[in-house]
Amino acid sequence: MNGARVLLVVSGGIAAYKAAALTSTLVQKGASVDVILTADAERFIAPLTFAALTARPVYSSLWDAPERIPHIRLVREAEVAIVAPATANIIAKLRAGIADDLATTALLAARIPVLIAPAMNAAMYENEVTVENIATLKARGYEMIEPDSGFLAEREHGVGRLASEERLLEAIEGARARRRSLLGKRVLITAGPSQEPFDPVRFIGNASTGATGIALADEAARRGAEVTLLLGPTLLAPPYGVRTERFATAQELLDLALRESREIDLTIAAAAVADWRPSERSAEKRKKSDETLHVDLERTPDVLAAIAAAGGSKCIVGFAAETNDHEAHAREKMERKSLDAIVVNDVRAGAGFGLQENGLVLLVRSGARIDLGRASKRTLAGRLFDALEPLLKERT
Ligand code: CTP
């Protein structure tokens, strides 16, 4: 924890006093801790306690020193933010994007990992709306530190006690480690569909939105990698901090990939590239007639195979979009394209493309099979990098 930069947000619950003990432990372990208190937290514990423990100013209002823009500065200076305790109220506000005080404004501006440690009465924690808020925040990439069960302030037993200090510290360490795990690594990611035109307004495309590749690029950047994202036509925005080049056709992707795939540590090809393109592209819009239209299709270049053949990437991972015999087909693709690993994506109706949730399995050249389970694309991106990092270490 030595040298860690932690932003601790304390909201107004009875467990607020435990945040003081956490602060003390963090400081003793060599972390520098900035503390934001909500107005309700100040009813439970005085800012002075945290100021004395951290030897730093404690913040609770956007308006104390507005010229220093505290909500932006505090999240920029920290490596990780933790909300402990997090009340049902602050969780609901985060889910809705409400930013009506320093704590919620800073958290809304956070591009660092945000850990949330809920603490509240069991009935509030189990209320459908809280359950839904927590699930949504998880899917958006917030990390929940589940509360413990035990004696609650209301003198009853149930789930809702702030997680133990040990678990809070572990979560902070884990977030910091992941944040640095790809430091100095260069990662190339292809994402999105391709569009192969047969006239200026019509094309062959597919249902990919690029969401998985975008989530992977975002995750790699969060782990400290220098990321280049080659992104096809999609309405989704590329992630912050990621150098992004746009392509439309397989040929454009190939040209970009050959230019960008030198001295790369890890390439992940998540793009759903069209396998065929119209052999001829008419310069003008084709006029309709009553005749059946025949369009000849020719193969597109295989971008991933070309990247592998060029040899500029130390570790190469492909995707296999399959509707049947998933793993057998994927293993065959891994061999054929000389990949180090392949991610099996089930794209039967109701799965895969365009959905928030997905289910992925990673197959490694050595024979290993790692089921990444069903989860949001963001969570899966985290699990995929957790699984790939040991492989990357072997290679680099
Ligand atoms: N790929 C590529 N360039 C292509 C086609 C595919 O880079 N022209 C990449 C994809 O990004 C993915 C992997 O290759 O990582 C998929 O391999 P492919 O053999 O094309 O599989 P499918 O697209 O699933 O096609 P099929 O099942 O029809 O063989």
Residues whose N, C-alpha, C, O or C-beta is under 5 A from the ligand:
A	BS01	CTP	A250 A269 A270 A271 A272 V273 A274 T300 P301 D302 V303 L304 G318 F319 A320 A321 K333
